[in-house]
């Protein structure tokens, strides 16, 4: 974890990577855990369950855009 904070990248990227490693990016599944009522837990792009892993690695539509 210390490598993330010592790297020479912007603080926004460091924070995002830190949250991703800890599985705390606010995707639908994480928001529902916090009692969010703004929608369901499925990806708006492909319809699969939207978890941190899905958003970063598995969403086929997001991969097309290089996200």
N, C-alpha and C positions, 0 to 999 in steps of 0.2 A: 504494500500500500504506500510505503514511503517513496517508492519510485515515481508514483503518480504526482505527488506533491513536489518532488525535486526536479521534475522534468521542465523543459523550457517551452511550455505551451501556455496559452492564455488560461486565466483562472476559470473562465466559463467552461472550457473543455475539461480542465482538471475536475471541476465539480461534477460535470456530467459523467465522466468516467468513474469517479468515486461512487456516484449514485448507481450507475450500471453494475459495478462490481458487487455492490451490496444488495442489488435487486430492488431498488427503491425509486426507479423512474416512475412517474405518475401515469401509468397506463390504466386502462379501464379496470383491470383486476385489482390494482392497488387502490384506485379511487373508491371502488365498491367496499373495500375493507374499511375505508374511512367514512362509510355511510353516505356516499355520494349518490344522488338520485338523478343525475343528468342523462342517463342512458343505460344501455346494457353492457355486458362484458365482451362483446364481439367486435372485431376489427371492422371499421367502416369501409376499408378498402377491399378486403377479401372475405370477410364473414366468419373467420376463425376466431377462437378465443384469444383476446388481446392481453398477453402477458409481456413481461419485460423481454424475455427470450424471443417471443414472437416478433415484437416490434423491432428489435435489433438484428435478428438473424433469419427468421423463418418466413416473414411476410413476403409472398411472391410479388405482390404489386409494388411494395416499397423497394424491393431489390431492383426493379426496372428503373427506378429513379436514382439509384445509387445511395439510398439512405442507409 
